[in-house]
Amino acid sequence: MKKLVLLFISTLLVISVCLAHGEEKVGILIDAKCGEGLAAKPAEAAEHTIACVLKCKDSGFGIISGGKFWRFDEYGNRQAHLLLKSTELQANLKVRVGGHFEGDLIKVGEIETVD
């Protein structure tokens, strides 16, 4: 019985580690209001200023990656806002986002800047 319980707990741990990792995408961090219209225009999205992204923060945030706009969940919006406020960049803030992708929504686990 103890072996069965240990096997069950071990299996749950492995599953939770796999689920925590999820998927990952790299893209340009942008507000949702502008991101949906610029998804197919990555060069224009890269020139989109951080000041504008912050100005439109009430629409939420996401990334443009692979010609598509991926919207963040509430946790991701809070993390993106912190990143945007702390960057010295004027535009083209590229990030790596890890989490679970459901349709065009990312349930964000982590966000980090990339060069």
C-alpha positions as a Markdown table, in Angstrom:
| # | Residue | x | y | z |
|---|---|---|---|---|
| 1 | Met | 0.0 | 0.0 | 0.0 |
| 2 | Lys | 2.8 | 2.4 | 0.9 |
| 3 | Lys | 4.5 | 1.7 | -2.5 |
| 4 | Leu | 1.2 | 2.5 | -4.3 |
| 5 | Val | 0.8 | 5.8 | -2.4 |
| 6 | Leu | 4.4 | 6.8 | -3.2 |
| 7 | Leu | 3.9 | 5.9 | -6.8 |
| 8 | Phe | 0.8 | 8.0 | -6.9 |
| 9 | Ile | 2.5 | 11.0 | -5.3 |
| 10 | Ser | 5.5 | 10.7 | -7.6 |
| 11 | Thr | 3.2 | 10.6 | -10.6 |
| 12 | Leu | 1.4 | 13.8 | -9.4 |
| 13 | Leu | 4.8 | 15.5 | -9.0 |
| 14 | Val | 5.9 | 14.7 | -12.5 |
| 15 | Ile | 2.6 | 15.8 | -14.0 |
| 16 | Ser | 2.7 | 19.1 | -12.0 |
| 17 | Val | 6.3 | 19.8 | -13.1 |
| 18 | Cys | 5.3 | 19.2 | -16.8 |
| 19 | Leu | 2.2 | 21.4 | -16.5 |
| 20 | Ala | 4.2 | 24.2 | -14.8 |
| 21 | His | 6.6 | 24.4 | -17.7 |
| 22 | Gly | 3.9 | 24.6 | -20.4 |
| 23 | Glu | 4.8 | 26.2 | -23.7 |
| 24 | Glu | 7.1 | 29.1 | -24.6 |
| 25 | Lys | 7.1 | 31.9 | -27.2 |
| 26 | Val | 9.4 | 34.8 | -27.9 |
| 27 | Gly | 7.8 | 38.0 | -29.2 |
| 28 | Ile | 7.4 | 41.8 | -29.0 |
| 29 | Leu | 5.6 | 42.9 | -25.8 |
| 30 | Ile | 2.7 | 45.2 | -26.8 |
| 31 | Asp | -0.7 | 46.4 | -25.6 |
| 32 | Ala | -3.8 | 44.5 | -26.8 |
| 33 | Lys | -5.4 | 47.6 | -28.4 |
| 34 | Cys | -2.5 | 48.0 | -30.8 |
| 35 | Gly | -1.2 | 44.5 | -30.9 |
| 36 | Glu | -4.3 | 43.0 | -32.6 |
| 37 | Gly | -3.9 | 45.4 | -35.5 |
| 38 | Leu | -0.1 | 45.0 | -35.8 |
| 39 | Ala | 0.1 | 41.2 | -35.5 |
| 40 | Ala | 0.8 | 40.8 | -39.2 |
| 41 | Lys | 3.2 | 43.7 | -39.2 |
| 42 | Pro | 6.1 | 42.8 | -36.9 |
| 43 | Ala | 8.4 | 45.6 | -38.2 |
| 44 | Glu | 5.7 | 48.2 | -37.3 |
| 45 | Ala | 5.1 | 46.5 | -34.0 |
| 46 | Ala | 8.8 | 46.7 | -33.2 |
| 47 | Glu | 8.7 | 50.4 | -33.7 |
| 48 | His | 5.7 | 50.8 | -31.4 |
| 49 | Thr | 6.9 | 52.9 | -28.5 |
| 50 | Ile | 6.9 | 51.8 | -24.9 |
| 51 | Ala | 5.2 | 55.1 | -24.0 |
| 52 | Cys | 2.2 | 54.1 | -26.2 |
| 53 | Val | 2.1 | 50.6 | -24.8 |
| 54 | Leu | 1.9 | 52.0 | -21.3 |
| 55 | Lys | -0.7 | 54.6 | -22.4 |
| 56 | Cys | -3.0 | 51.8 | -23.6 |
| 57 | Lys | -2.4 | 49.5 | -20.6 |
| 58 | Asp | -6.1 | 49.3 | -19.7 |
| 59 | Ser | -6.6 | 47.1 | -22.8 |
| 60 | Gly | -4.2 | 44.5 | -21.4 |
| 61 | Phe | -0.9 | 43.2 | -22.8 |
| 62 | Gly | 0.4 | 40.4 | -24.9 |
| 63 | Ile | 3.0 | 39.5 | -27.5 |
| 64 | Ile | 3.3 | 39.4 | -31.2 |
| 65 | Ser | 4.9 | 36.2 | -32.3 |
| 66 | Gly | 4.6 | 34.2 | -35.5 |
| 67 | Gly | 2.3 | 36.8 | -37.1 |
| 68 | Lys | -0.3 | 36.4 | -34.3 |
| 69 | Phe | -1.2 | 38.4 | -31.2 |
| 70 | Trp | -1.2 | 36.4 | -28.0 |
| 71 | Arg | -3.2 | 38.0 | -25.1 |
| 72 | Phe | -2.0 | 37.7 | -21.5 |
| 73 | Asp | -4.1 | 36.7 | -18.5 |
| 74 | Glu | -4.3 | 39.0 | -15.5 |
| 75 | Tyr | -1.1 | 37.7 | -13.9 |
| 76 | Gly | 0.7 | 38.2 | -17.2 |
| 77 | Asn | -0.7 | 41.7 | -17.5 |
| 78 | Arg | 0.7 | 42.6 | -14.1 |
| 79 | Gln | 4.1 | 41.2 | -14.9 |
| 80 | Ala | 4.2 | 42.9 | -18.3 |
| 81 | His | 3.3 | 46.2 | -16.7 |
| 82 | Leu | 6.2 | 45.9 | -14.2 |
| 83 | Leu | 8.6 | 45.0 | -17.1 |
| 84 | Leu | 7.4 | 48.0 | -19.2 |
| 85 | Lys | 7.8 | 50.4 | -16.3 |
| 86 | Ser | 11.4 | 49.2 | -15.6 |
| 87 | Thr | 12.8 | 49.1 | -19.1 |
| 88 | Glu | 15.1 | 51.8 | -20.5 |
| 89 | Leu | 14.1 | 50.8 | -24.1 |
| 90 | Gln | 12.0 | 53.2 | -26.1 |
| 91 | Ala | 10.5 | 50.5 | -28.3 |
| 92 | Asn | 10.9 | 46.8 | -29.4 |
| 93 | Leu | 10.8 | 45.1 | -26.0 |
| 94 | Lys | 11.3 | 41.4 | -26.8 |
| 95 | Val | 10.3 | 38.9 | -24.2 |
| 96 | Arg | 10.2 | 35.2 | -23.7 |
| 97 | Val | 6.8 | 34.1 | -22.2 |
| 98 | Gly | 6.3 | 30.7 | -20.7 |
| 99 | Gly | 2.9 | 29.3 | -19.7 |
| 100 | His | -0.2 | 27.6 | -21.0 |
| 101 | Phe | -1.6 | 28.7 | -24.4 |
| 102 | Glu | -5.4 | 28.4 | -24.8 |
| 103 | Gly | -6.6 | 29.7 | -28.1 |
| 104 | Asp | -5.1 | 33.2 | -28.3 |
| 105 | Leu | -4.7 | 33.6 | -24.5 |
| 106 | Ile | -1.5 | 32.9 | -22.5 |
| 107 | Lys | -1.9 | 31.9 | -18.9 |
| 108 | Val | 1.5 | 33.3 | -18.1 |
| 109 | Gly | 3.9 | 31.5 | -15.8 |
| 110 | Glu | 6.9 | 33.7 | -16.5 |
| 111 | Ile | 8.0 | 36.6 | -18.6 |
| 112 | Glu | 11.7 | 37.6 | -19.2 |
| 113 | Thr | 13.3 | 40.0 | -21.5 |
| 114 | Val | 15.6 | 38.7 | -24.3 |
| 115 | Asp | 18.2 | 40.5 | -26.5 |
